[in-house]
Amino acid sequence: MTRSRAQDQDVCGVTAAIAVIDGKWKTGLLWLLEQGPQRPGALRRQLPGLSEKVLTQALREMEQDGLVHREVHDVLPLKTEYTLTPFGQDLATALAPLSDWGHRRLLRMQEGPELLSAAR
């Protein structure tokens, strides 16, 4: 999905929302930032495999979308922290039921894949 879909007025709301969190790392970043202010290094340590370049790109996109706030403290060395904005918190709250559904699905898969097909 392209980022332009996040601004397309002719898509459904779910598509517009998913376009904002699309990608491998954004939901994890959203979840970590929901716990409070985070420095970029701490975010990288908590998400193994996330490169600095991809982290920077994802955080910039999330900032452009109004989900996170970037605060640079005027100390040496510079200290940068990211926090969720109220709009980002709204998204995290909206995603909570979807997260619950995903956890239930994972439990069903552990119990046996046939349960997923039996639910149809």
N, C-alpha and C positions, 0 to 999 in steps of 0.2 A: 504494500500500500504506500502511496506517495504522501509526502507531507502536505501537498496541495489539497488532498482530500479533507484535511482538517479544517480548511477554510472554504470549501465548496458548499455553497448554500443549497445545492440540489441533491445532497445525500441525506440519508436518515441520520438521526442523532447518534445512534450507536456507532455507525461508520465514522462519524466525525470524532467521537470520543476515542475509538480504537486507533484512529490515525495519530492521535496525540500520544498514546502510550505504546505505539507499535515499535517493535524492536526487541532485542534480546535483554536489554539492561534496564529499560525505563521503569518497568513495574517493580523491579528489585530496588532501584533507587528511590522510587516513590515510597515503598514500604520502609526503607531505612530512614528516610527523611521524616516520615510520620512519627518516628521515635524521638525526634528533636534535631537541633542544629548539628550539622556534620561537616567536617573538613574533608577536602577531596582525598587526602591520603587515607583517612579512616574509611571512606566509602570504597576505595580500591581494595583495602585489606579485607573488607567484609564481603566483597564480590570477586573471588579468585577468578582469574582469566580476563578481567576487565582491564584493558590497556588505558594508559593515561590519555591518549588521543581520543579514544572512543568515549571515555568518561567525560572529557571536556566537551566533545560534540553533543552528547546526550544532555548534559547539564545546560548547555547553551540553548538547545532546542526547547528544553523544559522551561527555561527562563523566558524565551520568546513567546511560549504558549501561556505564560502567566502562572505556571505551576510552582516554580521555585523562585526564591529571592537570593541573590548573591550579595554578600556583605564582605567588603574588604576592609580590614582593620588597619589603621595607619600605625603599624609597629614594624620594627625590623627584626627578623625577616617578616615580609607581609604575611598576614594571616587571613585566609579566605574561609568563610563559612557559608553553607547553603542551608536554607530552611524552606519549608513548604509555605506557600502563600495561603490565604483563606480559600482561594479558588482551587489550589492544589489539594487542600484538606477536603474540600467538597468532593473532588474526584476520588480521593482515597476512601471517603465514606461511601460514595456510590459504588465503588469496586468491592467493598467488604462482602456483600451478598454473593457476588461472583466468585470471590475467593473461597467462601464457605462451600459453594457448589463444587468448585474445583477440588477441594479437600475431600468432599463426599465421593466424588468420582474416583479419586485416587484410592480411597478405602475400598470402593467396590471393585476396582481393578485388582487390588491385593487379594480380595476374597475369591476372585475368579473372573476372567474375561467374559465368561458366558453370562454373567449378571448384567453386563452392559448391553448385550444383544437381547436379553430377556426383557429388558425394560421397555422395549419398543412397543 
